[in-house]
Amino acid sequence: MINKLRKKLMTLFLTLTMLIFTVAMFIMMSNTVASIQGSEVEYVNNMTDRIIEQVQHGEKIANLDLSFYATKFHTWIYLSDGLAEQSGPDFFSASLDSLLNQIRSGKSVVSMQATTEKYANQESYRTLHLIAGSKNETYYGVHSPFLSYSGTKYDFIIIYPQSPFWAIIRSYCGWYPLLWLGVFAFMYLISHILIKKAVQPAENAMISQKEFIASASHELKAPLAVIQVNTETLDMNHFDAASEQKKRVILEECARMNNLLKSMLALASSDAGNWKMNVRDADIDTLLIETWEMFIESARKQNVRLDLTIDEDYPKLSCDKERLTQVFSILLDNALTYSKPGLSIQIGAKVQTKQMMFYVIDHGCGIADTEKEKVFERFYCGDSSRTNKDHYGMGLSIALEIIKLHQGSIHLKDTPGGGCTFEINIPFEISSH
């Protein structure tokens, strides 16, 4: 499922990005073509100016070497004063007469632009035609009637081939396909990396969900099997000591299932964002004393010393007192589970800059460095054999979610000499969001 999602996202990402780049590339190509064709128009106009200036300064038609322009620039030039005329060589497949007729008559003109120029203080005008040849080629046609110093009227025409669109593309934009392929390869790599990171949380969530379901099924299966066996062998007609024992086992397993379901529902509620905080100012010393009193009897029965360290002055802490008590209960319960008789457990709090640091220190078997990152995972249990049926590996997961609600953090460290130290940091001010 994740692989299909990744492929769809990559396809969508590549399609959108390459579509945008392709449109931008076509715009650049169009601008390049327009720029080249604009340069051609400017060139034709400059050639017209040079030849007209020569005539205006007294050059006779017979003395002008129009073939120089025509040969060098592949241009056809026609100049006439009605008595004499000169023209450049024929370089085009189209009929010159046909092209001249189009220019003079204005017929078959694709577009025309008229401008007025001054030559030697005399106004003249020129028209720029874009005319079609016989083989779908196009030409610029410049027609400029003007007057010389002697008052002679001249008819001046230049025909210059327009560079075809695809010829300009091949000449000036031939590297664009390589650029497109390069961008495609780059965006493919980027999309692979970004989308992999984007779907990683979803993939991890699915893996966690599968592990959660598998672990929950395993945990629920065990007490159900015990209940089923004891119920099948329970003789209700002869309720003796053995029946009492089976009844006690059934009730214990039902209680285990009830606690397990409560933990699962708590985590499910956290995942759904349905946990609500009842934040109010709390006395830290009162919170610690009440938690200590809850576990002092259990510690005494296990021959474990439970020490409480309280400073004289604590500031008020904005928190959900009931949920923080639940966190301390989880930590103390774990500490008692893995502490041997004769050892001690310490609980206390210290004021730090902008936050309160709570700690629970035990001197039990400790946790290996390779396992420290796993202790807050759901259904993780330090007792790999799961001989202790009172712990399902969800307590620390619940504690972590509660601390996150308080915008705090929880850390696990080694206790010098052996054991675990849990440190909880809660900021004094919790933002409303």
TORMI-322780 format. One record per residue (C-alpha): residue number from 1; residue in three letters; x, y, z. Coordinates in Angstrom, 3 decimals, padded with zeros to 6 digits, m for minus. Layout:
TORMI-322780
resi, resn, c1, c2, c3
NUM, ALA, X, Y, Z
...
This chain:
TORMI-322780
resi, resn, c1, c2, c3
1, MET, 000.000, 000.000, 000.000
2, ILE, 002.806, 002.395, 000.940
3, ASN, 004.691, 001.532, m002.260
4, LYS, 001.604, 002.312, m004.353
5, LEU, 001.137, 005.600, m002.503
6, ARG, 004.805, 006.476, m003.028
7, LYS, 004.563, 005.757, m006.762
8, LYS, 001.393, 007.809, m007.143
9, LEU, 002.901, 010.758, m005.283
10, MET, 006.086, 010.581, m007.358
11, THR, 004.055, 010.458, m010.568
12, LEU, 001.967, 013.429, m009.482
13, PHE, 005.019, 015.402, m008.351
14, LEU, 006.974, 014.714, m011.545
15, THR, 003.972, 015.427, m013.764
16, LEU, 003.268, 018.804, m012.170
17, THR, 006.899, 019.952, m011.941
18, MET, 007.820, 018.840, m015.466
19, LEU, 004.617, 020.341, m016.860
20, ILE, 005.511, 023.694, m015.298
21, PHE, 009.095, 023.430, m016.539
22, THR, 007.938, 022.418, m020.036
23, VAL, 005.623, 025.436, m020.242
24, ALA, 008.460, 027.682, m019.044
25, MET, 010.808, 026.133, m021.628
26, PHE, 008.322, 026.748, m024.466
27, ILE, 007.961, 030.343, m023.311
28, MET, 011.755, 030.710, m023.410
29, MET, 011.869, 029.185, m026.897
30, SER, 009.115, 031.517, m028.091
31, ASN, 011.003, 034.490, m026.660
32, THR, 014.176, 033.297, m028.387
33, VAL, 012.373, 033.027, m031.736
34, ALA, 010.796, 036.457, m031.259
35, SER, 014.189, 037.930, m030.355
36, ILE, 015.922, 036.430, m033.412
37, GLN, 013.167, 037.541, m035.759
38, GLY, 013.204, 040.982, m034.169
39, SER, 016.961, 041.148, m034.825
40, GLU, 016.296, 040.262, m038.464
41, VAL, 013.788, 043.093, m038.790
42, GLU, 016.288, 045.498, m037.242
43, TYR, 018.977, 044.287, m039.642
44, VAL, 016.731, 044.843, m042.681
45, ASN, 015.843, 048.332, m041.487
46, ASN, 019.525, 049.197, m040.957
47, MET, 020.382, 047.978, m044.477
48, THR, 017.586, 050.121, m045.852
49, ASP, 018.944, 053.150, m044.005
50, ARG, 022.473, 052.654, m045.322
51, ILE, 021.427, 052.351, m048.973
52, ILE, 018.997, 055.270, m048.779
53, GLU, 021.685, 057.462, m047.178
54, GLN, 024.040, 056.676, m050.070
55, VAL, 021.430, 057.743, m052.601
56, GLN, 020.552, 060.843, m050.575
57, HIS, 024.232, 061.871, m050.646
58, GLY, 024.369, 061.844, m054.467
59, GLU, 025.284, 058.267, m055.327
60, LYS, 023.864, 057.242, m058.697
61, ILE, 022.057, 053.998, m059.127
62, ALA, 024.681, 052.785, m061.602
63, ASN, 027.462, 053.392, m059.038
64, LEU, 025.790, 051.453, m056.209
65, ASP, 027.025, 047.910, m055.724
66, LEU, 023.805, 046.309, m054.563
67, SER, 025.172, 042.850, m055.337
68, PHE, 027.527, 043.228, m052.356
69, TYR, 024.586, 043.378, m049.937
70, ALA, 022.681, 040.756, m051.827
71, THR, 025.535, 038.255, m052.002
72, LYS, 026.848, 038.736, m048.493
73, PHE, 023.494, 038.796, m046.724
74, HIS, 021.408, 036.680, m049.100
75, THR, 019.093, 039.574, m049.707
76, TRP, 017.281, 040.623, m052.855
77, ILE, 017.424, 044.413, m053.391
78, TYR, 015.577, 046.488, m055.965
79, LEU, 016.120, 050.221, m056.518
80, SER, 014.578, 052.360, m059.309
81, ASP, 014.110, 056.046, m060.092
82, GLY, 011.805, 055.364, m063.027
83, LEU, 014.651, 055.838, m065.553
84, ALA, 017.237, 053.430, m064.245
85, GLU, 017.081, 050.495, m061.909
86, GLN, 019.394, 048.026, m060.226
87, SER, 018.666, 044.792, m058.414
88, GLY, 020.580, 042.133, m056.548
89, PRO, 020.892, 038.483, m057.556
90, ASP, 018.023, 036.036, m057.190
91, PHE, 018.567, 033.740, m054.242
92, PHE, 015.031, 032.558, m053.710
93, SER, 012.874, 029.810, m055.101
94, ALA, 009.840, 032.051, m055.032
95, SER, 009.064, 034.201, m058.045
96, LEU, 010.443, 037.702, m057.499
97, ASP, 007.657, 039.144, m059.568
98, SER, 005.158, 037.447, m057.285
99, LEU, 006.898, 038.824, m054.194
100, LEU, 007.123, 042.318, m055.688
101, ASN, 003.467, 042.270, m056.607
102, GLN, 002.528, 041.243, m053.061
103, ILE, 004.547, 044.117, m051.634
104, ARG, 003.298, 046.746, m054.060
105, SER, m000.327, 045.663, m054.025
106, GLY, m000.535, 044.723, m050.365
107, LYS, m002.141, 041.392, m051.350
108, SER, m001.253, 038.132, m049.619
109, VAL, 000.293, 040.126, m046.769
110, VAL, 000.431, 038.185, m043.517
111, SER, 001.149, 041.309, m041.454
112, MET, 002.254, 044.853, m042.238
113, GLN, 003.792, 047.567, m040.143
114, ALA, 004.175, 051.151, m041.436
115, THR, 006.716, 053.594, m040.060
116, THR, 007.666, 057.154, m041.029
117, GLU, 011.304, 058.150, m041.254
118, LYS, 013.131, 061.404, m042.149
119, TYR, 015.969, 061.400, m044.656
120, ALA, 017.917, 064.662, m045.122
121, ASN, 015.051, 066.658, m043.566
122, GLN, 012.603, 065.058, m045.998
123, GLU, 009.869, 062.799, m044.766
124, SER, 009.560, 059.394, m046.272
125, TYR, 007.917, 056.249, m045.126
126, ARG, 008.521, 052.567, m045.301
127, THR, 006.263, 049.564, m044.928
128, LEU, 007.397, 046.275, m043.482
129, HIS, 005.611, 043.295, m044.994
130, LEU, 005.703, 039.647, m044.028
131, ILE, 004.941, 037.884, m047.312
132, ALA, 004.485, 034.236, m048.194
133, GLY, 006.485, 032.348, m050.795
134, SER, 005.417, 029.489, m052.999
135, LYS, 006.667, 026.788, m050.597
136, ASN, 005.218, 028.145, m047.355
137, GLU, 008.425, 030.068, m046.657
138, THR, 008.112, 033.665, m045.489
139, TYR, 010.039, 036.842, m046.316
140, TYR, 010.411, 040.314, m044.920
141, GLY, 009.564, 042.879, m047.581
142, VAL, 010.597, 046.504, m046.976
143, HIS, 009.116, 049.045, m049.381
144, SER, 010.340, 052.638, m049.093
145, PRO, 009.509, 055.335, m051.699
146, PHE, 011.679, 058.378, m050.960
147, LEU, 013.017, 061.624, m052.520
148, SER, 016.654, 062.440, m053.256
149, TYR, 018.240, 065.924, m053.067
150, SER, 017.375, 066.606, m056.699
151, GLY, 013.744, 065.874, m056.098
152, THR, 013.886, 062.523, m057.868
153, LYS, 011.517, 059.949, m056.423
154, TYR, 012.957, 056.500, m055.879
155, ASP, 011.253, 053.146, m055.380
156, PHE, 013.265, 050.979, m052.996
157, ILE, 012.433, 047.357, m052.086
158, ILE, 014.381, 044.822, m049.996
159, ILE, 013.305, 041.194, m049.661
160, TYR, 014.966, 039.200, m046.900
161, PRO, 014.168, 035.560, m045.942
162, GLN, 012.690, 035.112, m042.495
163, SER, 014.310, 032.354, m040.441
164, PRO, 011.777, 029.532, m039.978
165, PHE, 010.584, 028.821, m036.452
166, TRP, 012.057, 025.309, m036.268
167, ALA, 015.304, 026.416, m037.882
168, ILE, 015.765, 028.952, m035.058
169, ILE, 014.872, 026.275, m032.509
170, ARG, 017.473, 023.896, m033.935
171, SER, 020.140, 026.590, m034.066
172, TYR, 019.603, 028.341, m030.731
173, CYS, 017.564, 025.910, m028.602
174, GLY, 019.001, 022.561, m029.639
175, TRP, 020.274, 021.963, m026.115
176, TYR, 016.833, 022.404, m024.558
177, PRO, 015.930, 018.672, m024.814
178, LEU, 019.112, 017.797, m022.931
179, LEU, 018.204, 020.404, m020.322
180, TRP, 014.715, 018.903, m020.061
181, LEU, 016.135, 015.401, m019.544
182, GLY, 018.599, 016.730, m016.972
183, VAL, 015.855, 018.489, m015.037
184, PHE, 013.689, 015.363, m015.241
185, ALA, 016.478, 013.189, m013.819
186, PHE, 017.145, 015.731, m011.064
187, MET, 013.472, 016.083, m010.144
188, TYR, 013.074, 012.298, m010.183
189, LEU, 015.891, 011.990, m007.654
190, ILE, 014.536, 014.842, m005.536
191, SER, 010.990, 013.445, m005.613
192, HIS, 012.280, 010.018, m004.604
193, ILE, 014.071, 011.485, m001.579
194, LEU, 011.348, 013.951, m000.520
195, ILE, 008.427, 011.573, m000.958
196, LYS, 010.278, 008.811, 000.843
197, LYS, 010.705, 011.162, 003.795
198, ALA, 007.116, 012.389, 003.503
199, VAL, 005.566, 008.907, 003.625
200, GLN, 007.997, 007.599, 006.237
201, PRO, 005.744, 008.657, 009.164
202, ALA, 002.770, 006.944, 007.529
203, GLU, 004.851, 003.837, 006.904
204, ASN, 006.082, 003.821, 010.498
205, ALA, 002.512, 004.303, 011.700
206, MET, 001.333, 001.325, 009.669
207, ILE, 004.174, m000.818, 010.988
208, SER, 003.401, 000.284, 014.551
209, GLN, m000.277, m000.422, 013.996
210, LYS, 000.480, m003.935, 012.753
211, GLU, 002.802, m004.559, 015.694
212, PHE, 000.211, m003.081, 018.050
213, ILE, m002.518, m005.380, 016.749
214, ALA, m000.224, m008.416, 016.843
215, SER, 000.947, m007.659, 020.396
216, ALA, m002.561, m006.844, 021.606
217, SER, m003.859, m010.084, 020.127
218, HIS, m001.097, m011.982, 021.888
219, GLU, m001.731, m010.255, 025.218
220, LEU, m005.494, m010.801, 025.035
221, LYS, m005.145, m014.393, 023.891
222, ALA, m003.238, m015.476, 027.007
223, PRO, m005.806, m014.463, 029.670
224, LEU, m008.675, m015.671, 027.513
225, ALA, m007.065, m019.104, 027.256
226, VAL, m006.617, m019.231, 031.031
227, ILE, m010.218, m018.156, 031.604
228, GLN, m011.482, m020.714, 029.111
229, VAL, m009.530, m023.614, 030.646
230, ASN, m010.537, m022.760, 034.212
231, THR, m014.153, m022.217, 033.241
232, GLU, m014.336, m025.555, 031.418
233, THR, m012.976, m027.423, 034.442
234, LEU, m014.955, m025.483, 037.028
235, ASP, m017.558, m027.730, 038.657
236, MET, m020.363, m025.469, 039.865
237, ASN, m022.116, m028.375, 041.661
238, HIS, m019.118, m029.180, 043.856
239, PHE, m017.661, m025.810, 044.838
240, ASP, m014.573, m026.862, 046.842
241, ALA, m011.137, m025.320, 047.433
242, ALA, m010.029, m026.177, 043.893
243, SER, m013.065, m024.390, 042.508
244, GLU, m012.281, m021.406, 044.679
245, GLN, m008.753, m021.366, 043.265
246, LYS, m010.087, m021.521, 039.689
247, LYS, m012.547, m018.745, 040.476
248, ARG, m009.715, m016.589, 041.824
249, VAL, m007.643, m017.214, 038.688
250, ILE, m010.587, m016.290, 036.460
251, LEU, m011.142, m013.038, 038.347
252, GLU, m007.421, m012.178, 038.205
253, GLU, m007.288, m012.793, 034.470
254, CYS, m010.421, m010.702, 033.954
255, ALA, m008.791, m007.889, 035.928
256, ARG, m005.660, m008.222, 033.762
257, MET, m007.773, m007.990, 030.612
258, ASN, m009.603, m004.974, 032.022
259, ASN, m006.310, m003.169, 032.757
260, LEU, m004.977, m004.075, 029.324
261, LEU, m008.093, m002.766, 027.594
262, LYS, m007.948, 000.460, 029.631
263, SER, m004.347, 001.003, 028.521
264, MET, m005.223, 000.270, 024.905
265, LEU, m008.163, 002.653, 025.034
266, ALA, m005.966, 005.347, 026.611
267, LEU, m003.409, 005.081, 023.808
268, ALA, m006.132, 004.973, 021.158
269, SER, m007.651, 008.114, 022.671
270, SER, m004.226, 009.781, 022.604
271, ASP, m003.719, 008.852, 018.948
272, ALA, m007.103, 010.311, 018.090
273, GLY, m006.252, 013.537, 019.927
274, ASN, m009.156, 013.117, 022.337
275, TRP, m007.212, 013.522, 025.562
276, LYS, m008.163, 016.711, 027.344
277, MET, m006.037, 018.473, 029.907
278, ASN, m007.379, 019.767, 033.192
279, VAL, m004.605, 022.286, 033.755
280, ARG, m004.454, 024.188, 037.010
281, ASP, m001.826, 025.331, 039.491
282, ALA, m000.599, 022.457, 041.637
283, ASP, 001.600, 022.197, 044.718
284, ILE, 004.614, 020.114, 043.766
285, ASP, 005.362, 018.952, 047.294
286, THR, 001.751, 017.796, 047.731
287, LEU, 001.912, 015.934, 044.418
288, LEU, 005.108, 014.132, 045.461
289, ILE, 003.880, 013.286, 048.957
290, GLU, 000.585, 011.839, 047.694
291, THR, 002.423, 009.716, 045.133
292, TRP, 004.885, 008.509, 047.789
293, GLU, 002.031, 007.558, 050.131
294, MET, 000.387, 005.513, 047.351
295, PHE, 003.419, 003.223, 047.010
296, ILE, 005.027, 003.196, 050.451
297, GLU, 003.060, 000.121, 051.582
298, SER, 003.852, m001.842, 048.423
299, ALA, 007.529, m000.949, 048.808
300, ARG, 007.483, m002.095, 052.465
301, LYS, 005.975, m005.473, 051.519
302, GLN, 008.754, m005.972, 048.962
303, ASN, 011.388, m004.861, 051.466
304, VAL, 012.326, m001.916, 049.223
305, ARG, 013.062, 001.499, 050.728
306, LEU, 011.145, 004.332, 049.047
307, ASP, 012.864, 007.670, 049.655
308, LEU, 011.234, 011.044, 049.009
309, THR, 013.316, 014.198, 048.553
310, ILE, 011.497, 017.547, 048.827
311, ASP, 012.955, 021.044, 048.793
312, GLU, 011.613, 023.776, 051.017
313, ASP, 010.171, 026.116, 048.402
314, TYR, 008.645, 025.016, 045.103
315, PRO, 006.842, 027.386, 042.747
316, LYS, 003.377, 026.544, 041.557
317, LEU, 003.294, 024.294, 038.500
318, SER, 000.552, 024.551, 035.872
319, CYS, m000.289, 020.944, 035.041
320, ASP, m002.892, 018.222, 035.006
321, LYS, m002.249, 016.828, 038.480
322, GLU, m004.131, 013.570, 037.931
323, ARG, m002.255, 012.733, 034.743
324, LEU, 001.143, 013.572, 036.264
325, THR, 000.263, 011.331, 039.201
326, GLN, m000.468, 008.596, 036.654
327, VAL, 003.013, 009.096, 035.153
328, PHE, 004.722, 008.837, 038.546
329, SER, 002.640, 005.754, 039.343
330, ILE, 003.798, 004.076, 036.127
331, LEU, 007.444, 004.862, 036.872
332, LEU, 007.265, 003.750, 040.524
333, ASP, 005.394, 000.571, 039.618
334, ASN, 008.118, m000.318, 037.097
335, ALA, 010.826, 000.550, 039.606
336, LEU, 009.283, m001.733, 042.258
337, THR, 008.880, m004.530, 039.709
338, TYR, 012.583, m004.596, 038.842
339, SER, 014.002, m003.794, 042.310
340, LYS, 015.296, m006.574, 044.538
341, PRO, 014.633, m006.665, 048.270
342, GLY, 016.982, m004.511, 050.269
343, LEU, 017.413, m001.904, 047.529
344, SER, 016.030, 001.637, 047.437
345, ILE, 014.047, 003.904, 045.124
346, GLN, 014.262, 007.694, 045.157
347, ILE, 011.620, 010.141, 043.989
348, GLY, 011.933, 013.909, 044.032
349, ALA, 011.967, 017.182, 042.091
350, LYS, 014.364, 020.028, 041.364
351, VAL, 013.718, 023.564, 040.171
352, GLN, 015.508, 024.432, 036.936
353, THR, 015.425, 027.420, 034.600
354, LYS, 011.860, 027.796, 033.273
355, GLN, 011.021, 024.170, 034.105
356, MET, 010.599, 021.618, 036.864
357, MET, 012.604, 018.407, 036.766
358, PHE, 011.109, 015.318, 038.429
359, TYR, 013.088, 012.120, 038.853
360, VAL, 012.549, 008.488, 039.785
361, ILE, 015.729, 006.524, 040.526
362, ASP, 015.932, 002.771, 041.056
363, HIS, 018.888, 000.425, 041.597
364, GLY, 017.542, m002.633, 039.825
365, CYS, 018.870, m004.597, 036.869
366, GLY, 018.957, m001.577, 034.528
367, ILE, 018.405, m001.486, 030.776
368, ALA, 021.008, m002.092, 028.082
369, ASP, 021.963, 000.852, 025.883
370, THR, 020.617, m000.949, 022.806
371, GLU, 017.216, m001.239, 024.476
372, LYS, 016.895, 002.287, 025.853
373, GLU, 015.238, 003.669, 022.709
374, LYS, 012.641, 000.887, 022.795
375, VAL, 011.316, 001.329, 026.318
376, PHE, 008.765, 003.933, 025.216
377, GLU, 007.473, 001.747, 022.375
378, ARG, 004.108, 000.117, 022.829
379, PHE, 004.174, m003.449, 024.175
380, TYR, 007.901, m003.292, 024.831
381, CYS, 008.703, m005.295, 027.939
382, GLY, 012.073, m005.576, 029.635
383, ASP, 011.046, m009.040, 030.796
384, SER, 011.516, m010.838, 027.462
385, SER, 010.058, m014.031, 028.864
386, ARG, 006.995, m012.076, 030.063
387, THR, 006.945, m014.014, 033.317
388, ASN, 005.565, m010.914, 035.020
389, LYS, 001.973, m010.789, 033.799
390, ASP, 001.178, m007.467, 035.482
391, HIS, 003.039, m005.424, 032.873
392, TYR, 002.079, m005.236, 029.221
393, GLY, 004.725, m002.805, 027.975
394, MET, 002.288, 000.083, 027.563
395, GLY, 002.873, 002.047, 030.758
396, LEU, 005.832, 004.076, 029.507
397, SER, 004.024, 004.701, 026.210
398, ILE, 001.164, 006.254, 028.148
399, ALA, 003.603, 008.229, 030.311
400, LEU, 005.317, 009.609, 027.205
401, GLU, 001.987, 010.770, 025.717
402, ILE, 001.037, 012.513, 028.979
403, ILE, 004.389, 014.306, 029.159
404, LYS, 003.969, 015.418, 025.536
405, LEU, 000.600, 016.904, 026.452
406, HIS, 002.459, 018.970, 029.065
407, GLN, 004.947, 020.044, 026.336
408, GLY, 007.688, 018.400, 028.370
409, SER, 010.178, 015.604, 027.880
410, ILE, 011.124, 012.336, 029.568
411, HIS, 014.584, 010.782, 029.483
412, LEU, 016.092, 007.501, 030.623
413, LYS, 019.624, 007.322, 032.027
414, ASP, 021.712, 004.736, 033.819
415, THR, 021.863, 004.979, 037.596
416, PRO, 025.459, 004.939, 038.829
417, GLY, 026.095, 001.451, 040.203
418, GLY, 023.192, m000.058, 038.250
419, GLY, 019.528, 000.659, 037.662
420, CYS, 017.496, 003.246, 035.788
421, THR, 016.926, 006.958, 036.290
422, PHE, 013.921, 008.600, 034.651
423, GLU, 013.970, 012.394, 034.412
424, ILE, 010.842, 014.370, 033.516
425, ASN, 011.037, 018.024, 032.502
426, ILE, 007.819, 020.081, 032.648
427, PRO, 007.863, 023.794, 031.681
428, PHE, 006.297, 026.161, 034.203
429, GLU, 004.255, 027.820, 031.457
430, ILE, 002.267, 025.640, 029.035
431, SER, 001.078, 027.292, 025.832
432, SER, m002.608, 027.049, 025.056
433, HIS, m002.282, 025.345, 021.652
